Amino acid sequence: MKTPVSRARDMFRSLRLTLVLSMVVPLMIFSGVAIYVGLGAVERNLNDRLREDLELVARAVSGPLSQAMSDGDEIVLGESLKSIFRIGRVFGASVFDEDGQQIASLGVADSDVTRSDSAERAIASGKLDGAFRRVDGVSVFSQFTPLVAPDGRIQGLLQVTRKRSDFHELVASSRIWAVSIWSVVSLMVILVVVLGHYGAVGRHVSRLLELMERMAPGRWQIDGHPAGPRELRQIHEGLQDMGARMAVAENEIRESVERERELSEQLKYQEKVAMIGRVAGGVAHELGAPLNVIQGRANILGRGDLANSDRRHLRDIEHQVERMTLIIQQLLDCFRHVPDSRRETDLVATVRELTARACDEPKCHGVEICTDIPEASAGVLAEPTRLEMACLNLVRNACQAAQSRVIVSVIPFEGYWELRVDDDGPGVDDSLREQIFEPFFSTRAAGEGTGLGLAVVGSVIKEHGGRIEVGTSADGGCRMSTFWPVHDKRMESTEAHHES
């Protein structure tokens, strides 16, 4: 959950704000500086033009004023001053003699210019001069024009003034308009950038961020088609490619973990089998000699004349010795470590032979054994004796559970040969389907089974890299399905050829 501080930090680091700060703001500052510099140049040009206007006005009336001063005609002098106001927009006009004393005046103007530097320069140089100054508390621009007599002598000065505000009103108005236009343009540019960013980039970036947030273990695949500018489409395609690679890597990791788990379980099982096998071998060795002695003594006693009751007890002893010998043999079969002597074996031929032999076994008397076996061979890589023992135990177990019929089938299934044994007995409860492969576990009454037959089957199937499943047959009984990896000798020779 993001805090307000982190959300604010993200907002200030957003692409939209970065565009505004890195592009729009510098552009607006640059345009503002350009407008300011441009207005300064316009202001200088306007000042120059206004000064030129005053110079033109002063030059236009300087001739008549000089002639009037030479003739001493005050009427012409006054009319000439009045004409200045009719020619241009002025604030005041005055005529001074060569001593700087005012002899005629209209409007606001200086009454004494004896202390004016501009006036002194104009009289000394005979050229026009002017400066900004204050007259009667008003800031004006004062233009001094020398009045030259017919003999070339400077006989006076003409002062024409104009308000300073006249120079700056137009510039101030231009500044207001420029700032207003600049502000409106800036807002429009920012609005265009913000809206354009959202329409062209922002919404596509937000969609990419949503897709990235949804990416998680088990959900690496990204749906949808790339949209937006070329760079964003490339990012979208890159995310899709990365998601696909992550999904593949995740599957590989999961498969690797599963293989390691299976190998670990197989190693633990082999270690357990090896330990129990050593114990079973020791027990069988220790019990073998006493059982042989008992069996031998029973055979010796059986040769003599015994009463029927004693002979019955002797037969019970022989039966129990045989039963104990069988248990020891099955225990050894279950946990014996067999060297890897596997070779290509035909599962169909093995099943066909053992089903024919199983019909003669006491456990299968009264049970019909049906087969559904293909005519073609079913090659598996197996140790023939162990394979036959596992298959025979499956059929024996089914015969003991069946009421009247057992069906043995061999079916190809996804790289395996399935040996399926169905019976019409009571079936196996779901809660017991994992336990029935444990040694000495039996669902039958005491004395009716050793609980090692299916343990032998489970041990053999694990040795050969197969698996076993327990289900329900079509008759409602138990279905035992063992899966043996298919072995193709031609495929093996082809792989060996490629490796060489």
PLY file of the C-alpha trace (Angstrom):
ply
format ascii 1.0
element vertex 500
property float x
property float y
property float z
element edge 499
property int vertex1
property int vertex2
end_header
0.00 0.00 0.00
1.55 3.31 -1.08
1.75 6.16 1.40
0.77 9.76 0.47
4.46 10.67 0.40
5.28 7.85 -2.03
2.28 8.73 -4.20
3.40 12.38 -4.29
6.94 11.27 -5.17
5.58 9.08 -7.98
3.50 11.97 -9.27
6.53 14.28 -9.41
8.46 11.54 -11.21
5.73 10.92 -13.78
6.45 11.13 -17.49
3.76 13.76 -17.97
5.30 16.14 -15.42
8.77 15.38 -16.78
7.62 16.43 -20.25
6.13 19.64 -18.87
9.21 20.49 -16.81
11.82 19.45 -19.36
10.17 20.75 -22.55
7.21 23.04 -21.99
8.65 25.14 -19.15
12.00 25.79 -20.91
10.10 26.59 -24.11
7.88 29.06 -22.28
10.86 30.66 -20.52
12.70 30.97 -23.82
9.63 32.46 -25.52
9.12 34.85 -22.57
12.72 36.04 -22.75
12.37 36.44 -26.53
9.19 38.47 -26.07
10.89 40.63 -23.41
13.89 41.28 -25.65
11.61 41.93 -28.60
9.51 44.42 -26.65
12.71 46.20 -25.58
13.73 46.50 -29.22
10.23 47.70 -30.12
10.38 50.26 -27.33
13.71 51.60 -28.58
12.35 51.77 -32.12
9.26 53.60 -30.93
11.38 56.08 -28.96
13.50 56.69 -32.01
10.41 57.20 -34.15
8.85 59.61 -31.65
12.10 61.56 -31.50
12.22 61.64 -35.28
8.66 62.94 -35.27
9.65 65.76 -32.92
12.71 66.51 -35.05
10.55 66.71 -38.16
8.11 69.03 -36.40
10.96 71.19 -35.06
12.66 71.38 -38.49
9.35 72.26 -40.13
8.80 75.35 -37.95
12.43 76.32 -37.25
12.69 78.28 -40.51
9.59 80.47 -39.97
10.54 80.94 -36.30
14.09 82.04 -37.22
12.73 84.51 -39.75
10.17 85.86 -37.25
12.90 86.32 -34.61
15.08 88.16 -37.13
12.17 90.43 -38.13
10.93 90.81 -34.54
7.48 89.77 -35.69
5.73 88.43 -32.58
2.53 87.61 -34.46
4.32 85.25 -36.85
6.25 83.86 -33.90
3.02 83.00 -32.05
1.35 81.55 -35.12
4.39 79.40 -35.81
4.25 78.00 -32.24
0.55 77.27 -32.67
1.26 75.43 -35.90
3.46 73.01 -33.94
0.39 71.76 -32.05
-1.48 71.34 -35.33
1.34 69.44 -37.00
2.05 66.85 -34.27
1.04 65.68 -30.83
3.16 67.84 -28.46
2.94 68.83 -24.80
4.53 72.28 -25.04
6.71 74.58 -27.16
8.95 77.53 -26.24
11.28 79.91 -28.04
14.42 81.18 -26.28
16.93 83.82 -27.31
20.64 83.19 -27.51
20.97 83.98 -23.82
18.47 81.27 -22.84
15.63 83.69 -21.98
12.09 82.67 -22.98
10.49 85.00 -25.54
7.44 82.91 -26.50
5.71 79.85 -25.07
2.68 77.60 -25.56
1.72 74.64 -23.37
4.07 73.24 -20.73
7.73 74.08 -21.29
10.79 75.38 -19.49
10.91 79.06 -18.70
14.70 79.09 -18.35
17.18 76.72 -20.03
20.38 78.41 -19.02
21.20 75.42 -16.86
20.17 72.75 -19.40
23.03 70.68 -20.75
21.01 69.70 -23.79
20.34 73.36 -24.59
24.02 74.24 -24.20
25.05 71.38 -26.48
22.50 72.41 -29.10
23.74 76.06 -29.08
27.39 75.01 -29.05
27.11 72.40 -31.84
24.30 73.86 -33.85
22.68 70.42 -33.97
19.48 69.04 -32.50
19.67 67.59 -29.01
17.22 66.33 -26.42
16.74 64.39 -23.21
14.08 63.11 -20.83
13.46 65.55 -17.96
10.72 66.79 -15.65
8.82 70.02 -16.42
6.26 71.25 -13.89
6.32 67.79 -12.26
5.63 65.97 -15.54
8.18 63.62 -17.13
8.67 64.76 -20.71
11.08 64.43 -23.59
12.54 67.84 -24.41
13.81 68.45 -27.97
16.07 71.52 -28.55
16.49 72.87 -32.10
18.87 75.76 -32.85
17.26 78.77 -34.63
19.74 80.09 -37.19
19.67 83.67 -38.44
20.04 84.47 -42.16
23.69 85.33 -41.55
24.33 81.85 -40.06
24.42 82.94 -36.48
22.51 80.93 -33.83
20.07 83.45 -32.52
17.95 81.21 -30.28
16.49 77.82 -29.43
13.20 76.07 -30.09
12.10 73.66 -27.31
9.41 71.14 -28.15
8.26 68.78 -25.34
6.21 65.64 -25.38
5.00 63.57 -22.41
7.10 60.55 -21.51
3.88 58.56 -21.21
3.25 59.15 -24.90
6.41 57.19 -25.58
5.44 54.30 -23.29
1.66 53.93 -23.56
1.92 51.95 -26.77
4.80 49.87 -25.43
2.91 49.19 -22.16
-0.15 48.18 -24.13
2.02 45.91 -26.28
3.51 44.38 -23.13
0.06 43.65 -21.72
-1.02 42.05 -24.97
2.22 40.09 -25.25
2.03 38.78 -21.67
-1.65 37.89 -22.13
-1.00 36.09 -25.37
2.07 34.39 -23.88
0.06 33.20 -20.86
-2.79 31.88 -23.02
-0.36 30.15 -25.38
1.52 28.65 -22.41
-1.68 27.27 -20.90
-2.76 25.90 -24.27
0.64 24.26 -24.80
0.56 22.69 -21.32
-3.02 21.51 -21.90
-2.07 20.07 -25.30
0.97 18.32 -23.81
-1.03 16.87 -20.90
-3.97 15.73 -23.05
-1.70 14.65 -25.90
0.47 12.69 -23.49
-2.57 10.86 -22.12
-4.04 10.16 -25.55
-0.83 9.18 -27.30
1.34 7.82 -24.48
-0.17 7.97 -20.99
-3.06 5.52 -21.41
-0.79 3.00 -23.14
1.82 3.35 -20.40
-0.91 2.86 -17.76
-2.05 -0.28 -19.57
1.52 -1.60 -19.63
1.85 -0.90 -15.89
-1.40 -2.80 -15.22
-0.12 -5.74 -17.27
3.18 -5.69 -15.35
1.34 -5.63 -12.00
-0.69 -8.68 -13.02
2.44 -10.64 -13.95
3.13 -13.16 -11.20
4.15 -16.81 -10.84
1.69 -18.87 -12.85
0.43 -15.75 -14.69
3.35 -14.70 -16.87
1.48 -14.70 -20.18
0.34 -11.23 -21.39
-2.80 -11.05 -23.51
-3.85 -8.33 -25.92
-2.27 -6.68 -28.94
0.39 -3.96 -28.68
-0.96 -0.42 -29.08
0.37 3.11 -29.06
3.63 4.53 -30.44
6.27 2.24 -31.89
8.48 2.38 -28.78
5.58 1.41 -26.49
4.59 -1.41 -28.86
8.16 -2.66 -28.68
8.00 -2.56 -24.87
4.68 -4.47 -24.96
6.17 -7.09 -27.26
9.23 -7.29 -25.01
6.98 -7.91 -22.00
5.12 -10.62 -23.90
8.40 -12.28 -24.87
9.72 -11.98 -21.31
6.46 -13.41 -19.93
6.67 -16.36 -22.32
10.28 -17.02 -21.30
9.36 -16.71 -17.61
6.51 -19.19 -18.11
8.87 -21.64 -19.82
11.49 -21.14 -17.10
8.85 -21.61 -14.40
7.69 -24.86 -16.00
11.27 -26.05 -16.28
11.91 -25.20 -12.63
8.69 -26.95 -11.59
9.61 -30.01 -13.64
13.13 -29.96 -12.23
11.79 -29.73 -8.67
9.37 -32.54 -9.40
12.15 -34.69 -10.85
14.35 -33.96 -7.84
11.48 -34.83 -5.54
10.88 -38.09 -7.37
14.59 -38.90 -7.32
14.73 -38.05 -3.63
11.75 -40.29 -2.92
13.24 -43.03 -5.05
16.57 -42.71 -3.22
14.83 -42.84 0.15
12.84 -45.84 -1.01
15.95 -47.61 -2.24
17.76 -46.86 1.01
14.76 -48.15 2.93
14.54 -51.25 0.75
18.26 -51.87 1.09
18.07 -51.62 4.87
14.99 -53.82 5.13
16.54 -56.20 2.62
19.62 -56.60 4.79
17.40 -57.21 7.83
15.20 -59.63 5.88
18.24 -61.46 4.58
19.59 -61.78 8.11
16.25 -62.99 9.44
15.86 -65.48 6.58
19.36 -66.80 7.19
18.77 -67.14 10.94
15.33 -68.75 10.48
16.29 -70.92 7.53
18.39 -73.40 9.52
15.82 -73.96 12.34
13.02 -74.36 9.77
15.07 -76.87 7.83
15.70 -78.81 11.06
11.99 -78.74 11.91
11.08 -79.83 8.39
13.64 -82.63 8.48
12.49 -83.91 11.87
8.86 -83.80 10.70
9.77 -85.87 7.64
11.57 -88.40 9.86
8.60 -88.64 12.22
6.29 -89.05 9.25
8.03 -92.26 8.23
7.05 -94.06 11.42
3.74 -95.50 12.51
1.71 -92.70 14.05
-1.83 -92.42 15.17
-4.17 -90.40 12.99
-4.30 -87.55 15.50
-0.51 -87.40 15.70
-0.18 -87.52 11.91
-2.68 -84.61 11.67
-0.53 -82.58 14.06
2.50 -83.45 12.01
0.81 -82.22 8.83
-0.05 -78.94 10.61
3.62 -78.53 11.51
4.67 -79.15 7.91
2.04 -76.67 6.64
3.17 -73.93 9.00
6.81 -74.54 8.08
5.91 -74.22 4.40
3.95 -71.05 5.17
6.88 -69.54 7.08
9.22 -70.49 4.23
6.87 -68.79 1.75
6.76 -65.63 3.88
10.53 -65.51 4.04
10.77 -66.04 0.29
8.25 -63.26 -0.42
10.03 -60.98 2.02
13.29 -61.59 0.19
11.58 -61.06 -3.16
10.13 -57.78 -1.94
13.34 -56.23 -0.61
16.06 -58.08 -2.50
18.50 -55.81 -4.35
18.67 -57.26 -7.85
21.61 -56.23 -10.10
20.53 -54.34 -13.21
20.10 -57.23 -15.64
17.15 -55.76 -17.50
16.71 -56.55 -21.16
14.01 -56.25 -23.76
11.12 -58.50 -22.72
7.78 -59.14 -24.40
5.08 -58.27 -21.87
2.41 -59.98 -23.99
4.27 -63.30 -24.02
4.94 -63.05 -20.28
1.28 -62.35 -19.46
0.04 -65.10 -21.79
2.34 -67.66 -20.14
1.62 -66.75 -16.51
-2.18 -66.60 -17.00
-2.08 -70.13 -18.38
-0.04 -71.26 -15.39
-2.16 -69.32 -12.87
-5.25 -71.37 -13.76
-3.63 -74.38 -12.07
-2.80 -72.53 -8.83
-4.92 -73.28 -5.75
-5.69 -69.56 -5.20
-7.29 -69.33 -8.66
-9.48 -72.46 -8.44
-13.09 -71.65 -9.24
-12.21 -68.32 -10.89
-12.43 -67.78 -14.64
-9.37 -65.94 -15.98
-10.14 -64.06 -19.22
-7.51 -62.29 -21.31
-7.63 -59.36 -23.69
-4.12 -59.44 -25.10
-3.00 -58.08 -28.52
-1.36 -60.38 -31.02
1.60 -58.04 -31.51
4.45 -57.97 -29.04
4.73 -55.35 -26.28
8.39 -54.62 -25.70
9.47 -53.44 -22.26
12.93 -53.14 -20.69
12.70 -55.41 -17.65
14.30 -58.16 -15.60
12.19 -61.12 -16.77
11.97 -62.93 -13.42
10.97 -59.80 -11.51
8.48 -58.84 -14.22
6.87 -62.28 -14.16
6.74 -62.29 -10.34
4.99 -58.88 -10.25
2.45 -59.86 -12.91
1.77 -63.22 -11.21
1.18 -61.54 -7.85
-1.34 -59.20 -9.48
-3.28 -62.15 -10.92
-3.11 -64.10 -7.63
-4.34 -61.07 -5.67
-7.22 -60.60 -8.13
-8.15 -64.31 -7.93
-8.29 -64.16 -4.12
-10.58 -61.08 -4.24
-12.77 -62.17 -7.21
-16.09 -63.96 -6.91
-16.06 -65.68 -10.29
-14.04 -63.83 -12.93
-10.74 -62.01 -13.54
-9.93 -60.09 -16.76
-6.27 -59.50 -17.73
-5.63 -56.89 -20.47
-2.56 -55.35 -22.12
-3.26 -51.87 -23.62
-0.93 -49.23 -25.13
-1.25 -45.93 -23.26
0.81 -42.73 -23.89
4.27 -44.25 -24.06
3.44 -47.09 -21.65
2.11 -50.61 -21.83
-0.74 -50.87 -19.37
-1.22 -54.25 -17.71
-4.78 -54.07 -16.37
-6.23 -56.72 -14.03
-9.98 -56.45 -13.23
-11.96 -58.59 -10.82
-15.61 -58.75 -9.79
-14.93 -58.79 -6.06
-15.86 -56.19 -3.41
-13.21 -53.69 -4.56
-10.85 -51.59 -2.44
-11.99 -48.64 -0.35
-10.57 -45.26 -1.44
-8.98 -44.69 1.96
-6.99 -47.94 1.69
-5.66 -47.62 -1.87
-2.33 -46.16 -0.75
-1.82 -48.59 2.15
-2.33 -51.85 0.28
1.19 -51.62 -1.19
2.83 -51.40 2.24
4.52 -54.59 3.47
2.42 -56.83 5.77
-0.76 -54.76 5.16
-3.72 -56.96 4.21
-7.48 -56.52 4.03
-8.08 -60.24 4.50
-8.55 -62.09 7.74
-5.52 -63.20 9.73
-3.88 -66.28 8.29
-5.38 -65.75 4.77
-2.59 -63.57 3.42
0.90 -62.36 4.22
0.40 -58.79 3.02
3.52 -59.00 0.85
2.12 -59.78 -2.62
1.21 -56.20 -3.60
4.32 -54.89 -1.81
6.36 -57.03 -4.22
4.40 -55.56 -7.15
5.05 -51.99 -5.94
8.73 -52.68 -5.44
9.19 -54.17 -8.91
7.23 -51.42 -10.70
9.35 -48.74 -9.02
12.53 -50.55 -10.04
11.42 -50.38 -13.68
10.35 -46.68 -13.71
6.64 -47.38 -14.04
3.64 -46.63 -11.88
0.59 -48.37 -10.48
-2.98 -47.13 -10.11
-5.95 -48.57 -8.23
-9.47 -48.02 -9.52
-12.85 -49.66 -9.94
-13.56 -52.27 -12.61
-16.61 -52.37 -14.86
-18.03 -55.20 -12.66
-17.70 -53.05 -9.53
-14.62 -54.83 -8.23
-11.01 -53.71 -8.11
-8.92 -52.61 -11.11
-5.15 -52.81 -10.77
-3.33 -50.96 -13.58
0.45 -51.16 -13.87
2.21 -48.98 -16.45
5.47 -50.23 -17.95
7.54 -47.87 -20.16
7.52 -48.86 -23.81
10.90 -50.05 -25.05
11.53 -49.77 -28.80
14.76 -51.46 -29.80
14.82 -49.67 -33.14
14.51 -46.29 -31.42
17.33 -47.21 -29.03
19.63 -48.19 -31.91
18.78 -44.95 -33.75
19.64 -42.84 -30.68
22.90 -44.76 -30.20
23.72 -44.12 -33.89
23.10 -40.37 -33.47
25.23 -40.24 -30.32
28.10 -41.99 -32.08
0 1
1 2
2 3
3 4
4 5
5 6
6 7
7 8
8 9
9 10
10 11
11 12
12 13
13 14
14 15
15 16
16 17
17 18
18 19
19 20
20 21
21 22
22 23
23 24
24 25
25 26
26 27
27 28
28 29
29 30
30 31
31 32
32 33
33 34
34 35
35 36
36 37
37 38
38 39
39 40
40 41
41 42
42 43
43 44
44 45
45 46
46 47
47 48
48 49
49 50
50 51
51 52
52 53
53 54
54 55
55 56
56 57
57 58
58 59
59 60
60 61
61 62
62 63
63 64
64 65
65 66
66 67
67 68
68 69
69 70
70 71
71 72
72 73
73 74
74 75
75 76
76 77
77 78
78 79
79 80
80 81
81 82
82 83
83 84
84 85
85 86
86 87
87 88
88 89
89 90
90 91
91 92
92 93
93 94
94 95
95 96
96 97
97 98
98 99
99 100
100 101
101 102
102 103
103 104
104 105
105 106
106 107
107 108
108 109
109 110
110 111
111 112
112 113
113 114
114 115
115 116
116 117
117 118
118 119
119 120
120 121
121 122
122 123
123 124
124 125
125 126
126 127
127 128
128 129
129 130
130 131
131 132
132 133
133 134
134 135
135 136
136 137
137 138
138 139
139 140
140 141
141 142
142 143
143 144
144 145
145 146
146 147
147 148
148 149
149 150
150 151
151 152
152 153
153 154
154 155
155 156
156 157
157 158
158 159
159 160
160 161
161 162
162 163
163 164
164 165
165 166
166 167
167 168
168 169
169 170
170 171
171 172
172 173
173 174
174 175
175 176
176 177
177 178
178 179
179 180
180 181
181 182
182 183
183 184
184 185
185 186
186 187
187 188
188 189
189 190
190 191
191 192
192 193
193 194
194 195
195 196
196 197
197 198
198 199
199 200
200 201
201 202
202 203
203 204
204 205
205 206
206 207
207 208
208 209
209 210
210 211
211 212
212 213
213 214
214 215
215 216
216 217
217 218
218 219
219 220
220 221
221 222
222 223
223 224
224 225
225 226
226 227
227 228
228 229
229 230
230 231
231 232
232 233
233 234
234 235
235 236
236 237
237 238
238 239
239 240
240 241
241 242
242 243
243 244
244 245
245 246
246 247
247 248
248 249
249 250
250 251
251 252
252 253
253 254
254 255
255 256
256 257
257 258
258 259
259 260
260 261
261 262
262 263
263 264
264 265
265 266
266 267
267 268
268 269
269 270
270 271
271 272
272 273
273 274
274 275
275 276
276 277
277 278
278 279
279 280
280 281
281 282
282 283
283 284
284 285
285 286
286 287
287 288
288 289
289 290
290 291
291 292
292 293
293 294
294 295
295 296
296 297
297 298
298 299
299 300
300 301
301 302
302 303
303 304
304 305
305 306
306 307
307 308
308 309
309 310
310 311
311 312
312 313
313 314
314 315
315 316
316 317
317 318
318 319
319 320
320 321
321 322
322 323
323 324
324 325
325 326
326 327
327 328
328 329
329 330
330 331
331 332
332 333
333 334
334 335
335 336
336 337
337 338
338 339
339 340
340 341
341 342
342 343
343 344
344 345
345 346
346 347
347 348
348 349
349 350
350 351
351 352
352 353
353 354
354 355
355 356
356 357
357 358
358 359
359 360
360 361
361 362
362 363
363 364
364 365
365 366
366 367
367 368
368 369
369 370
370 371
371 372
372 373
373 374
374 375
375 376
376 377
377 378
378 379
379 380
380 381
381 382
382 383
383 384
384 385
385 386
386 387
387 388
388 389
389 390
390 391
391 392
392 393
393 394
394 395
395 396
396 397
397 398
398 399
399 400
400 401
401 402
402 403
403 404
404 405
405 406
406 407
407 408
408 409
409 410
410 411
411 412
412 413
413 414
414 415
415 416
416 417
417 418
418 419
419 420
420 421
421 422
422 423
423 424
424 425
425 426
426 427
427 428
428 429
429 430
430 431
431 432
432 433
433 434
434 435
435 436
436 437
437 438
438 439
439 440
440 441
441 442
442 443
443 444
444 445
445 446
446 447
447 448
448 449
449 450
450 451
451 452
452 453
453 454
454 455
455 456
456 457
457 458
458 459
459 460
460 461
461 462
462 463
463 464
464 465
465 466
466 467
467 468
468 469
469 470
470 471
471 472
472 473
473 474
474 475
475 476
476 477
477 478
478 479
479 480
480 481
481 482
482 483
483 484
484 485
485 486
486 487
487 488
488 489
489 490
490 491
491 492
492 493
493 494
494 495
495 496
496 497
497 498
498 499
